[in-house]
Amino acid sequence: MSTAKNPFSRRGALLAGTAALAGGLGMAAQAHAAVRTPQGAADPLVSLTPAQRAGQRVIYSYAGLTPSTQLMDAISGGRIAGVIFFGENIQSASQIKGVIQDMIDASASAPIKAPLLFMTDQEGGQVRRLPGEPVLSAKDVGSSSDPKGEATDTGTGAGDNLLSAGMNVNLAPVLDVYRTAGDFEDQFERSYSKDASVVSTCGSAFIKAQQATGVAATAKHFPGLGPASSSQNTDLRAVTLTTSASTLRSVDEAPYTSAISAGVKLVMLSWAIYPALDSKLPAGLSPTVVGELRNRLGFKGVTITDALEAGALQSFGGVGERAVAAAKAGMDLILCSGRDSDQGHDAVAALRDALADGSLDGTAFDAGATRVNALRSSLA
């Protein structure tokens, strides 16, 4: 498999950018319990327009070095939670820092005053959008003589590097426990180890070190893509992983328990289907799998989808249908990473309409937005 050959593949863009630069949330009470508006403070969501309310849950992307007019309008209009950056958006650290400053300036007129989320995938090794740290891959770290120490150093390096470019969220670390040499996660050295305890140790150390710099970490891809073979790429096609529930919980989910204890701020769910948990829906569209993370593991932070344009979702409608299904399942942030601002606009419109017609529960939706805004405020 060559992911770089697919121009719409999020992982293909990861590698292309590197080359160029070198039980669900069904209970509203539980949803609200994770993050509360401080007592006596006005709820910032109350005064939002329907489109602004919907936009608090959407991450946009764009093509090339210059953000589109539509994206900048969404920022100034308060209809967006953040932006993901790809290699094609970045000419240098100083260039992208200037772009981000323009976005910050544009957001001054938005009703939500918390910082926007500016994110990228800076995992290390081959998977980097910015030049520089972390140079070591996850596999380099996990197989080193001091995995915890190296993970700490790479976490600090990643955080400092992203901060220097004006970013505040890293879509890392990968917590997938790979199975065989050359499989989906091992082929690009994105997994720390075959040993879940090593992945747990390295992932937690990376998270703590990076978040100490002020950059939020994202553990991915829950409940785990470690069992995937080299050809099982959810960016390209539907993937079903027949791992037993006992193995998922004892091996693949184990690093998430450590990550949650380490205070990880975001968790990304995968687009694979896990019949042992839900036989029909990909993890990021499944209230059952989101419930596994929320209720069984106790995660209180922000959930984020993988790329909404992924080939694994071909059977689940267009952008709007996917966005609504993800929000209904309990995903807090919808990642529109197709390098097209229309994608983000379409997701916002669909969420707005679903809230208006009752397809989405407004209380649960706003609880997700509250979690997102709490994350944004924590990164000020």
N, C-alpha and C positions, 0 to 999 in steps of 0.2 A: 504493500500500500504506500502511495506517496501522497500524503495529505496536502502538500504544497501545490499539487496540480489542480486542486479544487478552489477556484477563486472565492467561493462563498463559504469555505470551511474556516471556522474560527481557529482550529489548530493549524490549518494551512497558513493562515495569516500570521500565526505565532512564529512559524519557522521562516516564512518569507521576510518578516520584519527583522528577525535575528540576522538573516543573511545580509540584509541591506545595511545594518548598523554594526555588524560583527556580533392513627386515630384522628389526624388532621387538626385543623384549627376550627372545628365546627362549633365549639362552645365559645360564645362571645366573651364570657367572663374570663376564660383562660387566655383568650387573645389579648384582652385588656390588661391582664395581670402582669404581662411581661414588662410593659413600660407604661408609666402613668404620667399625666401632665401634673407638674408640681401643684400642690394645694394652693388655691388662690390665684393661680396663673390662668390667663385666658387661653382657651384652646385655639391654636393658630389655624386649625382646619376649618373652624366655623365660618370664617369670612371668605373662604375660597369660592371661586366659580366652579361649576361642575368639571370643566376641563382642567382647572388647576388642581382640584381635588384628585382627579384621576392621574394627573401627571406626577404626583408625589411618589408614585410607585414604578416609574419608568426610567430606564437608562437608555440614552440615545448614543448613536455613533454617526460618523460622517466619513466621506471619502477624501483623500488627498490631504494637502497641507493646510487648507483654508476651510474653516467651518462654514456650512451652508447658511444662507440667510434664514431659512426655516428653523434651523437649530438655534441660531442666535435669537430669533423671535420667541422661540419656546422658552429660552432661558430668561429673557427680559420679561416675558409674560407669566413666569412662574408655573409653567406647565411641564416641569422636568425635575427629576431627582438627581441626575448626574450624567456623566459622559464616560464612555470607554474609549481608550486610545489604542490604535494599532500602529504597526511599524510604518505604514504608509502615511500616517499623520505626523510622524516625527522625523525632522531633519537633523535636529540636535537638541540637547537638553535646554539650551537657551531659547531656541525657537518655540518649543512646545510650552515652555514656561510663559512666553509672551502670549501665546494663544490662550492659555489658561487664565492669565491675568485679564485678557479681553472678556472672557466668559465671566469672571468674577465681577468685573465692572458692569457687564450687562445685567447681572443678577441683582444689582443694587435696587432695581425697581420692582423686584418680585416680592410678593407678600410674605413668603417664608424667608426669614433672614439667616437661617442656619446655612453653613457652607454647602455648596454642591459637592457631590461625590465625584472625584476625578480618579478614575481607575485604569489599570492595565494589568497584563499578565507578566510579572517579572519573577518568574519561578527560579531561574538560574540555568546555567549551561546553555543548551541550544534554545531554550524558551525564554527569551528576553526581548523587550521592546526598546529599552534604553541601553546604550552602551554602558559597560561597567558592571558593578556588583548586582547580584551575586554571580561570579564567574563559574563557580563550581555547580555542577548539576546536582539534583537530589541524590542520584545514585553515587556520585563522588562523595557526597557527605555521608551517606549511610554506610559506605564501605571503607571509610577512613578509619584511622586508629583512634580518633576521638569524635565519634558522631555527634554527641551532644554539643561539644565545643565548636565544631565546624558549623552545626546548625545555628547556634547562637550567633556566630560571626556572620553567616550568610543572611540571617534575619536582620541584623543590625545594618549590614551593607545594603540590603534591599530597601530598608526603610529610609536610610540616609540618601540613597540615590533617588528614590521617588520624591522625597521632600525637596531635593534640589531642583527638581523639574516642576514642582508645584502640585504633585499628585498626593492623594491622601488615602487611597485604598489599593491594596495589592490583591489580585485574584490568585493568591497562593497562601499556604503551601498545598501541594497535592498530597493527600493522605491515602491514596490507593495502595494496597498491598499487592504487588505484582506476583504472578505465579511462575512464569517460565521465561527464560532468556528470550528477548526479542518480541515479547508480546506487546499488547497495545500501549501500556505505560512504560515498559522497559525499553522499547525500541528508541525512544528519545531521552532515556534516562530520567524520566519524570517521577519515578517512584524511588523512595529511600531504600526500600528493602522488600524481600519476601517475608521477612519476620515482622509481624504486627507490633511487637514490643519495640523494635528499632524504629519503625515508622512513628509510633506514639511518642517516643523520646525525642526524635528529631523534629517532628511536627510541632510539638509543644514548645521546644526550645526556640524554634524559628518564630513562632507566634509571639511568645513573650518578648523576645528581643526586638522584633520588628515593631510591635505595638508600643514598646517603650520609646520608640522614636516619634510616635504620634501618627503612624500610618496603620490603618486597620488591616487585619489579615482576614483571609477567606479560606476556610478549609474546604476541600473539594476532592472527589465528586460523590457525595453521599447517595446511597449507602456504600458505594465503592465500585470502581471500574477495574479493580485489580484482576478479577477473573477473565476479563475480555481478551480475546485472541488478537493478533496483529491486524486482522481484517475487520474486527468489530468496532467500527468507528461511528459513533452516534452522529457526528457531523454529516456523515454521508448517507447513512441508512438506518433502518430500525435494527435495534440490538436487543436480544433477549438473553439474560444471564441466568442459568438454571441452578445457581448456587443455593444450597439449602439454607433455611432460616437460621439453623444453629451455626453454620459456618459464617454467614453474613454477620451474625451478632457476636460471635467469638473472635473472628478474624477481621473482617472488613470494617465493622463499626467500632472496633476497639480503639483505634486512634482518635475517633471523635469524642469518646469519653474523656480522654486526656486533653484534647483540644478545648473542650468546653470547660474543663477544670482550669485550663490555662487562660481562660477569658476570651477566646476567639470571638470576634465581633460579627462575622458573617459565615454562613455555610452555603455552599453551592450544591444543589442536587443534580444528579445525572439525568440523562434522557433515556437510559436503558430501562427495560422492563425486567422486573424481578418477580417471577411467578410465585416464589415462596412468600412474598409480601402482598403483591397485587398482580394478578395474572393478565390484566388488560391495559393498565395505564403506565406510561413511563413515570419514573420516580417523581419528577418535577411537576407532573399533572395529577399525582395520586395523593388524596387526603390521607390515605393509610400510611404511605411512606413518610409524608411530612409529619404525621402523627407519631411515627416511630422516632423521629428526631426530636420532636417537641415533648412528647409524653413519656416515652421510654427512656430517652437519654437526657431530657430536661433542658434542652437548648432554649434560651430566652432571647437570643439575639435576632439578627436579620437574616432571613433566607433569601437567596437569589437564584434565579434560573441560570442554566447554561444558555448558550446562544438560541434565541427564539427561532431563528431561521434554519435550525439543524434539520438534516435529512431524516432523522429519526422521527420527526413530527409530521411527515408527509400525509399521514392518515388522519390528522387532527385539525384540518381546516387551514385557513389563512392566518395572517398575523393577528387579526382581531380575535378570532376564535381561540387561538392558542393563548393569547394574553389573558383572556377572560377565564379560560380553563385553569391556567396557572394560578391566577389570583384566587379563584374559587377553591383550589386545592390547598392554599395557604402560603403561596410564595409571596414574599413581601416586595421584592424587586424583580421587574421584568427586564431581561437583558436583550435589548434590540441592537445586536452587534453586526448587522448586515452591511455596515458602512453606507447607509442610506437613511437620511433623516425622515423620509416618508414612512419608514418602518416604525419609528418611534411615534410619529404623528398618528398613524393608523392604530397603534396599540392604545394610545391615550383616548382616541375617539371611541374605540370599542369598550374600554373600561368605563368611560363616561356614560355611554348609552346603556351598558349593563347595570350600572348603578341606578340610572333613571327608571328602567323598566323592572327593577327588582330582581334581575338575574343574579346580581351580586348582593350579598348582605352588606348594607352600609356600615353597620357597627363593626363587623369583622374587618371590612376593608379599611376603615379609619384606624383600627387598632394596628394594622400593618403599617399604615402611613405614619402613625405615632412612633412605632419602632424605628422606622427609617429616619424620621426627623430627630429622634434621640441620638441615633448614630451620627447624623450630620452635625448636631450640636456638640457632640463629644470630640469632634475633630477640628473645632474652631481654634 
